[in-house]
Amino acid sequence: MALLRSVATVGSYTAISRVFGFIRDVLTAAVLGAGPVADAFFVAQRLPNLFRSLFAEGAFSAAFVPLFAGTMAEHGQESARIFAEDALAVLLAALLGFVLLGEIFMPAVMDAIPRSSSSRSISPGSPFPTFCSSRWLPFRAGC
């Protein structure tokens, strides 16, 4: 019965997340429309989304959770807490380094990101994608 409740909880939260994502996409389309501003916005979001995928949803999570659970099972809650604090310190230091490099080299990074044919009208080093990517990077990668 506990398994069924857990599956229902995760499934319902996933469904709610999908509905909110759809609402976000509809509002974004309503505000930005289908033009160069929307293209610039979506180009600017590619880099922060990549970092979110890597650090929050991808490799870091896949590596951290089993190690944390193993540390907790073998050495107790206090050792697991210390392990988590150490992992957070390393993650924050790496994130700070990426953000600083991103702030410095963002025009070049935006030039290197592949764009769709409709967004080629955006100047590669234009300030809007550069501003959006560099400002969102710490928030998206750290979530």
Secondary structure, DSSP 4 states (H G I P E B T S, - for coil): -HHHHHHHHHHHHHHHHHHHHHHHHHHHHHHH-SSHHHHHHHHHHHHHHHHIIIIIISHHHHHHHHHHHHHHHHH-HHHHHHHHHHHHHHHHHHHHHHHHHHHHHHHHHHHHS---GGGTTS-TT-HHHHHHHHHHHHHHHH-
